[in-house]
Amino acid sequence: MKYNFDEVVNRRNTYSLKWDGEDFIKAKGYSERYDYETIPLFTADMDLPVPQPLIDALHKTVDHRIFGYSTFPESYYESIQQWFIKKHDWIIKREEIVYSPGTVHALNIAVKALTKPGDGIIIQRPVYPPFTTTIEDNGRVVRNNALKCDAEGYYTIDFEDFEAKAKEENTSMFILCSPHNPTGRILTYEELNKLSTICAENNVIIIADEIHGDLIRKNKTFIPIAKVANSMDHIITCTAINKTFNVAGLHCTNVIISNPDIRKQFSDTMGTQLPSPFTIAALIAVYNEGEEWLEQLIDYIDETIVYVKNFLAKKMPTVKVRIPEGTYVMWMDFSGYGLSAQEVHDRIYNKANVILEDGHFFGIEGEEFQRICIPSPRSLIQEALERIAIEFQDLETKNRLEEVYK
């Protein structure tokens, strides 16, 4: 089946956080302005229709007309196992799979179950904001192994600093993000193996957020950290259909825990979590019949990423951006304009009326950056970028003139 991702689907008045969430957006400090003309590109869900087999499965569930307490059939687990064998050559045992209603929920449970108040937890900023809040809200301490960024915007790990932090007293956990949000890095086999080894040697548990692992560029390969580790006993992996198939509203994360003691601690702390029948139907449908849609989606996202990079090179060359190796977010460096972060924010959010995500939410390392989520019809991305470009036109002209008269 051929999918039309250029179709613009009106999401207003559908309970959409990004399109109907004015109160949330203002309360969280994303933007002061929000109205009917706002283009929101700040949150990581897609403005693109889901696979037809998923729609058919949900219709079948609705047609049954009863939505009581549900349980997982064996086909649910088999679908997960088959997907990861086929896509990532990763064999997952049935008993290793623990359902969670969300990845951030799973992070909170892991922190509560496997660390103590006052423990240090390593993260790698700039990174997805809930990593920080999960640690701090549970009375633990952030140990930031800040990623290093070169002149081309390529991020790497400071392993000397990482090992020093892993050796610190009371460091008990490392929250890994791969593919990395927001930089788009996919860590290599060597990087993953080194992280795993350092953590194992220092009794540091790894909880790996790999929920963008299916959203990678055509010429790249994603490797789950559990595949490269010498032992999986200290590794917890979060997988999900939410990002891959645009079903965040169905709350479906599957946590892979091979160590039975850690799995019991995690499960006991989380307590019983019953799924929605829609969640069960959705996962089975997308993992069994969603690959054709995903291949077309990745082609479309790849083309949109190239479009964004080319647009910026032509109309806003002062902005630095790399094509991400994975994810559908782009990390844009606005530091070349010499403006404060607030001035950049004002031009984009208040004047252009486009909501991205300010880099400071990802840590001080992101202060001069903006994150844009691009899985929307390309016409919407184009309009958003055109609006932003107009607001920076004066500075682009100034920079070009300065180049001429150097």
N, C-alpha and C positions, 0 to 999 in steps of 0.2 A: 504494500500500500504506500502511495506517495503522500507525504504530509506537507501541508502548506503553512510553514512557519512565518510567512509574511502576513498572514491574516491577523488583523487587529481585533482582539476580543475585548469588549468593554467589561472591565472588572469592577466598575463602580456599583455600589449597592449590592455587593455579593459577600459582604463581611470581610473583605480583603484588608489586611493590615496596612499594606502599602498604598492602596487606593481609597480606603475608607477610614483610615486610622488617624485622622487629624489630631485628636486629643492625645493619643499615644505618641505620635511624632513630636508634638510640641513639648509634652511632658518629659520625654527622654532627651530633649535638647538637640534633636536632629536638625530642626529648622524652625524659624520663627514664623515663616510664611507657609501657608498651605491653603489652596483654594482649588476651584474646579479646573484651572489651567495648569496646575502643578504637574510636573513629570517626575514621579518618584522612582529612582533607580538605586535605592539604598539597601534594600533587603534581598537576601539570597533566595528568592524564589523566582520562577519564570512566568512571564506573560505569554506563554506558549501552550497550546492544547496538548493534553496527555495522549498516550497511545490508545488506539481504538480498542484493543483487547482489554485494557483497563476499564474503559467506559462500559464495555459490554459486561464485564464481571460485576461492576457496581450496579448496573441496571438489574442484573439477575438477582443480586442481593436485595435490592429494593423491592423487586417483584415478589419476593418471598413474604413480605409484609410483616415480619416479626423480627425484632432486633434485640433479643435478650442477651444475657451473659453468654460469652463465647469462649471457646477453648481452641488450642492449636491442633490441627490435624497433622498427621505425618507428612502430608504433601507440602505443608508450610516449610518444614525443616529441609525436606528434600529439594525444594526449589532454591533455598539459600545455598545448600551444598553444591548443587549442580551449577549454579551461577558462578560461584567462586572457583570451582575447578575449571570451568570453561574460560572465564575471563582473566583469571589471575593465577591459574595453576596452583591453587591453594586448597588443600584437603582439610575440611573442617568436620570435626566429629559432631554427631547429633547432640551429645550431652554438653558440648562446649557452648552452645547457643543459649543466651539469656535475653529474653525480650525486655525492652525498656520503651516507655512512651516518648522518648526523645533523647537526643545525644547530650544536651546540656543537663537534663535530668540524670543521665547515667554518670556524667562527670561529678555531679554533686554527690551521688550515692557512693561512688568510688572514693572520693575525698573523705566522706564521713566514715566509711567502712574500713578504710585501709591506712588512714593517717590519724594523728592525734592533734588536738589543738596546740598551736605553736610550732608544728612541724613546717619545714621548708619544702616548697614544691616548685620545681623548675619549669619555667615556660620560656618561649623564645619570641620576644617582641621584635618588631610589631606583629601582633597576633590577635586573632578573634577575641573581642572584648570579654565574652563570658568566661574565658579561662581565668582572667584576673578576678572577676567578681565571685566566681565559684570558690576560689582560694580564700579571698579576704572575707567573704560573707560567712564562711565556715570557721573563721578564727585561725586560719593557717597563714603562712608567710610566703609571699612571692619571692622567688629567687630567679631573677631575670638573666638568662643567658642570651643577651641581645645578639641578633643576627648581624653579620657584617655585610655592608653594601658597598660595592665598588662603583667606579665612575659611570659604568654602563647600567647601573641599577640591578646588578645580579647579586643575590643574597647567598651567603655561605655561613656555616656554623663556626663559631669560635670554640674549638674543641678544648683548648687549654683552659679557658674559662669554664666550659661545661664540666670538665672533670674536677676542677677545683670546687665548683658548687656541689657536685655530686658527693664529694668527700666531706663537705661541711657537716658538722654535728646536726642531727635531726632532719637532714634532707631525706625524705622518704618516698617522693614521687616525682615523676617527670610527665608532664602533659605534652605529648607530641601532636603536631598538626601536619599531616602529609596526605595529599598535596597541601601545601601551606597556604593558609588564608590570612593575609591578603596578597602575599608576594607571588603566589603561583608556582613556587618551586616544588618539584618532585625530587625528593632525596634519592641519591644513588645507593646502590647496594653497599658500597664501601662506607658511606655516611651512616646508613642505617645499622650496619653491623658494628661500627665503632660506638654509636650511641647505645646500642643494646649491651655491648660488652662492658662499657663503663658503668652502666646502671646495674648490671648483674654483679659486677665486682664490688659494688658499694651498697648492695641491698636496696636499690631504688626501684620501685615499681613503675613501669611505663604504662600509661593509658594513652593509646593512640587514637586520635580522631582521624579516621580515614574515609569520612563520608563523601568526599569529593573524588574518591579513587576511580570512579568510572568516567569522570569528566576530564579527559586528558586529550592533548593534541595528537593528531594522527601519527606523527613521527616520534612520539614519546612512549615510554613504558612505565607503568606504575607498579611498584613492588610493595606488598604489605610487609611491615616490619617483622611480623611473626614468621615469615618465610625465611628470613636471613639470620635470625637470632640463633645462637648456639643452643639456647634453651628458651622455651616459651613460658617457663614457670613464673616469670616476673612481668609478663605482658598481658594487657587487656586491650582488645581492639574494638572500637565502635564502628559498625557498618550501618548503612541505612539506604532505603529506597527514596528517601525524602528529596535529596538534591538531584539524584540521577533521573528520577521520573516525575519531578515536580508535584510531590504529594505531601508536602510538609504538614498540611492540615490533617493528615490521617495518622500522624504520630507513630512512626514505625522505625525504631532503631533496634538492631540486633547486636548484642555485646558478646564477643567471642573470648572466653576465658578457659584456658586449658588446665590451669592449676586448680584442682578440686577444692582445696582449702580456701583459696582466694574467691573462687566462684561461690562457695557457701557463704562467706562473709559478705560478699556483694549482694547476693540474693536475700539473705536474712535481713540486711539493712534496708533493702528496697521494699521488701514485703511482696505480697501477691499483687500482680499487675495483670488485670484481665484485658484482652484486646477487644477492639470493636470488630464486628463481623466484616465491616468495610475494609479495615486494615488487613485482615487475613486474605480476603478476596483480592485486594489490590496487590499484595506482595506476590501471591501465587501467579497472578496474571502477568505482571511486569517481568518477573524473573523467568517465566516460562515462554512468554510471547512478546516481550518488549524490545528485543535486541535490534530488530529492523528499524524501529522508531529511534532508538538511541544512536544508531549509526548515522541516520539522517540528521538528528539533532546536533551531533558533534560536528558534522560538515557545516551546518548552519552557524553554529557558535564560532567555529574556526574562521569562517568567512567574515563574521561580524567583528571578531577581534582584529583581523587584518584591516577591515574597514576603519575601525577606530584608530588604529595606529597610523594609517595613511592620512586620515582626516587631520589628526593632530600634527603630523609632520608638515602638512600643507598649510593649515590655517592657524595652528598654535604650536609652532616648532619649539617654543620655549619650554613647553611641557615635555618632560621625559617619561617614557613608558616603554616597557618591554612586553613582548608577547609572552603570556604566562605559559608554563609547561603544563599546568593543570588548573582546574577550577573554571568558573565562568566570571571571575572578577578580574579587574585590571587596576593596577596600583600606580597612580599618576602623580608625578613629582612636579609641584608647582613652585619650587624654591627659586627657579630662575627669574621670576618676576620681581623679586626683592620686596614682596608684600608680606605683611603679617598674615598669620593663618586666619585671623578674623576678617581681614580685608578680602582674602581669597574666598572665604565662606560667604561674605556679603554679596560679592559679584555673582556667585553661582546660585546660592539658595534664595536670596531676596530679590535680586535684579533679574537673573535669568529664569528664576522660578523652577529650578531643577534641584531635586534632593538627591545628593550622593551620600557618602558617609565620610565625615571629617576624619583625617588620619590620626588625630590625637586620641580617638577612642581606642586605637590599637596600641597605644603607648607613646611615650614622648618621642620615640624614634620615628613616628609617623606624623609629627607635627605639621610638616609642610606638604603632606600628601593628601590625596582624595582617593577613595575607593569607589569604583563604579561597577555595578552588576549589569551585565550586558545581555542576558538571555531574554530579550524582548524582540518583537518585530523590528526589523532594521529601520523602518521609517520612523519609529519612535526614538530609537537611538540617534538617528540623524537629526531629528528636530531638537533633541536635547543638546547635542553637540553644537549645532548651529546657534542656538540661544547662548550657550556659554561662550562660544567664540566671539560673538558680538560684544560681550561684556569685557573681553580682554583685547579687543582690537586696537585700542589706543596704545597699550603696552607693547603689542607685537610690532606696531608701526614704529614706535620709539626704538625698540631693540634693533630693527632692521636698519634704521637711519644711523644708529650708533655703529653698526657693522660697516656701513658704507664709508663713514668718515673716520674710521680708525687709522 
